[in-house]
């Protein structure tokens, strides 16, 4: 905990944003950090609540010891706070920026709508640790001689690879893209997290003994069988990138795209990668309609504004959530309530209870609008409520259906068991798949989820692999 009476004396203060009129002119991060003194004051608000739901099963997936490092920050011992934070989370500067913070929803002070600013404090600890030089490569004293392959360099693969390298194994990460990070790098816009944070973690991991192999598409350029034959264990963390089919007419019109190619291209452009061979996906001078109500849709909104969209409308088939949840019914679980992201606050029009019936176009096959209708309580279109929203660019951001199929999954066939949602089947006890020596973690196993869940599964899978190879493991759970 922090100060005994801190929660009574100190008001919650959050990080501020640059004005929307300024931040939409660039793709850099736009949060204004709190001063070190103010972060300490916010940490002082952590109360002795008896059961800290913030890091229990309803709060933080990696079980960050939040009251402990809040107390350390309040006491001014930032270095020990960094050690504590890194004991449960390999990449707190990632989650401190892009996690939706279920820990804050589970905070006891959230019963009064003023939870501790846990996410802000986490980011501040991580950033200060880097600034002070406290984060250095943790090179194992003894090498085991065991060789492990990790397929995919997203957050699950990176977390697992770092843990396995620190256990002394020879870790090789095989990544399809030119750089590590997965959808953290290519899907999440720079205005939410700049990519140099990923780069410095990759440098740290390389110094710890992790070898990164880029441009390797397992199942296409290299076979899974060869990978299994050349390593004592293989961990699959390739993510869940197959977009959900909207199942509506007109989706193939010129100007209709899935969200991820749109976001990925912009991130490649900012990262200095060559996109000249791709069809330009740009919102400049266009009326944009984003179909979907989640984080990916919000990212499309913010990216569209920064590219110079004339207007952005976001469609959500769900009814408008209540402005405030019933705490006694849902706390400490994640509540359904009305939320406005920073991107939506930049000027998006939002339509709720709105079904997309079809995409309409002109004689040249180019999109001109989105035909919609209001829906009833069963989300069925209500006759007579149809209307058309003007659109020059339509982005489908309705989630992911599972892992990509044209990769190692096709080659493995029935040898690699799948669950009913097409994810690779493996439990959370040992993360082992139906193939010998092969493990799976992250979105590939659990389906589309949060970065913090991917880090947790990567850490746990690493412990399971270490146990498989050595008979026991000193890696944390």
Buried (B, 14 or more C-beta within 10 A) or exposed (E): BBBEEBBEEBEBBEBEBBEBEEBBEEBEBBBEBBEEEBBBBBBBBBBEBEEBBBBBEBBBBBBBBBBBBBBBBBBEBBBBBBBBBBBBBBBBBBBBBBBBBBBBBBBBBBEEEBBBBBBBBBBBBBBBBBEEEBBEBBEBEEEBEBBBBBBBBBBBBBBBBBBBBBBBBBBBBBBBBEBBBBBBBBBBBBBBBBBEBBBEBBEBBBEBBBBBBEEBBBBEEBBBBEBBEEBBBBBBBBBBBBBBEBEBEBBEBBBBBBBBBBBBBBBBBBBEBEBEEEEEBBBEEBBBBBBBBBBBBBBBBBBBBBBEBEBBBBBBBEEEBEEEBEEEEEBBBBBEEEEEBBBBEBBBEBBBBBBBBBBBBEEEEEBBBBBBBBBEEEEEBEEEBEEEBBBBBBBBBBBBBBBBEEBBBEBBEEEBEBEEEBBBBBEEEBBBBBBEBBBBBBBBBBBBBBBBBBBBBBBBBBBBBBBBBBEEBEBEE
